[in-house]
Amino acid sequence: MYSAIFLWDRLGKNFTILPHGPALVGSTALALQVCYDAQVDTALYKCGHVCMCEDCAKETLNIRPFCPICRDVIRDIIKIFRV
């Protein structure tokens, strides 16, 4: 496993290291899921990250209302319909 400093140098310092905590961090918002059972289809308001299914977003909003990507407070969720 690579050290954080090695990865930081190798990636060109283009990424922000978040404070330690129980957040999930994925390479892209569309790749991040909580349950892995349903399609990512819900945006988090107010940060706008699209990173989980509607059921997981509802549960996250009720239990621990923080975005798993940026840790901003989730004020509401918005169902996304792709055509």
N, C-alpha and C positions, 0 to 999 in steps of 0.2 A: 504494500500500500504506500502511495506517495505521501509525503508530508505536505501540509498546507502551503508552506513557504515555497517548496519546489513547484507545486502546481501554480501558485501565484506568479512566480517568475516565468514559468513555461507558457502560461496563457497570456502573457503580456500585460498583466495588471489591468485587464479590462473588466474585471468582475469585482463586486463588492462582497466582502466577507461580513455576514450578518452576525450579530451577537449570539452567543450560545443560547440555545433554547430548543423546545420540542417542535420546531417547524419542519415541514417537508420542503426540500428544495430540489427541483427538477431542472433539466437542461432547457426545457421550454414549457410554457404554460399549458400547451396542448398535451404534453407528455405526462404531466403530473396528474395523478389520480389518487383518490383515497381508497375506494373499494375495489377497483379493477374489475368490477362486474358490469358497469354501465358506461355509456359513452359520456365524455366530457361535454356538457351542454349548458352550463350555468356560469354567468359572470357574477363576480362579487362587486357590490357597490360599496364603496366609492373608489376603490383602487382600480377596478376594471379587469382584474385577472380572471381568465377563464381556465379553471383548473380542476373542476370536479363535477360529478353528476348532480342533478337537482336534489336527490335524496340526501346525499352527503353534505351538500351545501346547506340544506335545511337543518340537518343535525348539527353541523358546525356552528351555524348562526345561533342555535338555541343553547348549545353547551359551552363552546369556547369561540366567541365571535371574532377571530383574528385570521387574516389571510395567511395561508401556509407558505406563500411565496415572499411577501413583503412585510407581513405581520401588522399591516394596517387594520384598524377596527372595521369589521364588516357591518355596514349599516342595513343592508338589504341584499337580496339575491335577485338576479334577472335571468329568466330562462332564455336560452339562445336557440333560435330555429334556423338551421342551415338549409339552403335550397340547392 
